[in-house]
Amino acid sequence: MTAVVETEGLTKYYGRRRGLDDLTMEIRPGEVFGYLGPNGAGKTTTIRLLLDVIRPSRGTLRVLGGDPRDPRVRARIGYLPGELALEGREKARDYLEFLAGVRGGVAPGRIEALAERLEADLSVRMGKLSKGNKQKVGLIQAFMHDPEFLILDEPTSGLDPLVQQEFLSMVRDARAGGATVLMSSHVLAEVEHVSDRVGIVRGGRLVAVEDVAALREKAVRRVELHFDAPVPAEAFADLPGVRDLKVEGASVRCTIDGRPDALIKAAARFTVVHMVSAEPDLEEIFLTYYSEEMHHAHAGA
Ligand SMILES: Nc1ncnc2c1ncn2[C@@H]1O[C@H](COP(=O)(O)OP(=O)(O)OP(=O)(O)O)[C@@H](O)[C@H]1O
């Protein structure tokens, strides 16, 4: 299948200032790709290049198998900009209906359904929308024509946690319907539960692309097991992936590196009354991993 995004050596200078440097990446059909990086990393620059808002200084890119300059490519994309300029006396609903008329492909009732999901008040004039409501209107216009490819720049900014959850479920629904999603964020925690892969960009360079499921499997997590009677320490000795083992009476504490399978099978021989397993902190692994990568890169240089 053709990649939804394919870039090679994509580079953008703003005058002498580097916005993006030699980006080679691929976004696969049907995946949710989390695009992560701190302020000024080059996320928005990448997104603007994909949408032909700006043109590359160097390098090539293809979007949905075509040239981003082709308006037919643009029509198949839903885009949420990082900074929304929604102003004026027009009501949000009228604005969205106007856009729907221009773009076409918006199913009847779709705008209202999305507004209900996000709890957006569309009777408010655009100039009077709160930051959160502006973001909701931005999301509605990005999703309303059920595009093949959603490009969302900092989609969760300004949304309260419940609305964020609803937004993530909209992303999952879009993926289930066959769409591909690129979403940028400063923090992994905002995208890890919905992303299939994440790419990290820093100082205009893509420093890594990781599979989220593989990352989670690699993660170290702490586990506690409590039994109805004391258990023998030998039953838990030398299990693959189990470290820092402490067996005390009816409790077992350890950390697991990778799959918990061996530990679970060992525990299953006794009566487990309680189990605690902390969610791995992917942000932490990431930071550890990438500070090491950076270290090696510097050492190599
Ligand atoms: N129009 C512009 N003119 C000059 N420099 C720019 C322009 N747009 C971006 N830059 C610079 O390019 C670099 C990348 O910026 P970009 O906006 O792509 O980062 P970002 O990852 O989207 O950051 P943020 O999270 O702050 O939006 C930064 O150093 C920025 O200052």
The ligand as a Gaussian input file, in Angstrom:
#p B3LYP/6-31G(d) Opt

LIG

0 1
 N        7.719000      31.940000       9.839000
 C        8.872000      31.712000      10.463000
 N        9.917000      32.559000      10.333000
 C       11.105000      32.318000      10.930000
 N       11.353000      31.240000      11.715000
 C       10.352000      30.375000      11.900000
 C        9.061000      30.550000      11.292000
 N        8.280000      29.515000      11.640000
 C        9.031000      28.717000      12.445000
 N       10.270000      29.234000      12.587000
 C       11.391000      28.623000      13.361000
 O       11.540000      27.278000      12.938000
 C       11.784000      26.398000      14.041000
 C       10.720000      25.314000      14.081000
 O        9.465000      25.904000      14.409000
 P        8.076000      25.124000      14.427000
 O        7.009000      26.132000      14.586000
 O        8.007000      24.228000      13.269000
 O        8.224000      24.270000      15.754000
 P        7.131000      23.433000      16.563000
 O        7.766000      22.126000      16.830000
 O        5.851000      23.427000      15.836000
 O        7.018000      24.243000      17.897000
 P        5.722000      24.661000      18.755000
 O        5.427000      23.496000      19.600000
 O        6.243000      25.826000      19.505000
 O        4.633000      25.007000      17.787000
 C       11.818000      27.300000      15.262000
 O       13.159000      27.608000      15.529000
 C       11.057000      28.525000      14.825000
 O       11.506000      29.668000      15.519000

